[in-house]
Amino acid sequence: MIFRSSRRIAFFLATLLQLNLFAIRDSAKAASSLAAWKLGNDGVLKLRTSAGAKLQAYFAYADAKKGDRVWIDFPGELIRPRTIQGNGPVDEIRLGKPHNGFTRLVIEFKNSISIDPKKLVLKGTAPDRWELNIVGLPDNNFSNIGEGDLIRRSTPSTYLKPNYTSNNSSNSSNLPEVIRDKYSIVIDPGHGGRDVGAVGIGGIHESDVVLDISLQVAKILKSKGLKVIMTRSAEIDLDLYPRVSLANRSDVDLFVSIHANASRNKRKDVNGIETFFYSGAKGYKLASYIQDQVVRVSPGSPDRGVRKSRFYVIRWTHMPAALVETGFLTGRMDSSRLAQASHRNRLAIAISRGILLYLKEEEGR
């Protein structure tokens, strides 16, 4: 794939790599096909996308306001635009939505850097892997920049998703009241997209279950006056770093990640509720309130307690954080419950209650 350039944006041209091995969904309805990327200090941009995604690549010379720029458009929409500070020869990297149905990754170089577009070739190395060698960058003169896991396979799940409907009639009238418009929180539904997480009895997927619960938690907390940010609100492929980065840059008060568990060897006799924190009295207290409430709505399922863990999303967030495992999808008792919309609704109310009780206590300090 050869880049072509013009002095003016209106005349930029792009060529298309004919690596069309697999059919893809209508891009206007699909999540972004960009799953991971890294610009290494060797000057090579590596990408992981959906299998068979069609990419369009562009180049622009520097102008009075910006340096030389390379950008690539991907099928599917990016949910959260963002700008990442560069280093060395890279001024900044931007991810955004140029128009409906597409994601754009822009690499802008400093004015002192001159890129020869004739030497830019974007190569497909596999149905879901790409490389672009940006010739002319100073060797080893900057640190790697990137997001996501370039190694993870993008093989679509062969399991059928359960056919259930969310119960959106959450009754939050008897939940604790906190000062409205004071608190903010990131709700993180675990896994998503091609990463379905745990697969339970009957083929039920963790990513589906926890997204349903999380959306209900968000709705309840918003009704109580909290500002709620979701790391994902649809079935998209989202790695760990962007989740943590969103929370830290948003400077929220709390971070809660919602998951469902699986036992080794898929033992049906293993069930239970557990909630994790990484460090600090506030993290422990948040996890304790959530654990207590979730156990209350899961009678008979063992209370596995509040435990310290080094899970990435609670280790690297800067605010009190907890990760709740709402039950074992591989367990006979928990799986049958998690497949029921009514139980997922109870879990959402319980998690919301735990969060609000924590905030209520903080108000009284």
Sequence and secondary structure as in RCSB ss.txt:
>XXXX:A:sequence
MIFRSSRRIAFFLATLLQLNLFAIRDSAKAASSLAAWKLGNDGVLKLRTSAGAKLQAYFAYADAKKGDRVWIDFP
GELIRPRTIQGNGPVDEIRLGKPHNGFTRLVIEFKNSISIDPKKLVLKGTAPDRWELNIVGLPDNNFSNIGEGDL
IRRSTPSTYLKPNYTSNNSSNSSNLPEVIRDKYSIVIDPGHGGRDVGAVGIGGIHESDVVLDISLQVAKILKSKG
LKVIMTRSAEIDLDLYPRVSLANRSDVDLFVSIHANASRNKRKDVNGIETFFYSGAKGYKLASYIQDQVVRVSPG
SPDRGVRKSRFYVIRWTHMPAALVETGFLTGRMDSSRLAQASHRNRLAIAISRGILLYLKEEEGR
>XXXX:A:secstr
 B  EESSGGG    B     S    TTTSB SEEEEEE TTSEEEEEESTT   EEEEE   SS   EEEEEEE
SB SS EEEE  TTEEEEEEE SSTTEEEEEEEE TT    GGG BEEEEETTEEEEE TT  TT S  EEES S
SS      S             TTS    TTS EEEEEE SBTTB   B GGG BHHHHHHHHHHHHHHHHHHTT
 EEEES SSS    HHHHHHHHHHHT SEEEEEEEE  GGG TT   EEEEE SSHHHHHHHHHHHHHHHHTSTT
S EEEEEE   HHHHS SS EEEEEEEETTSHHHHHHHTSHHHHHHHHHHHHHHHHHHHHHHHT 
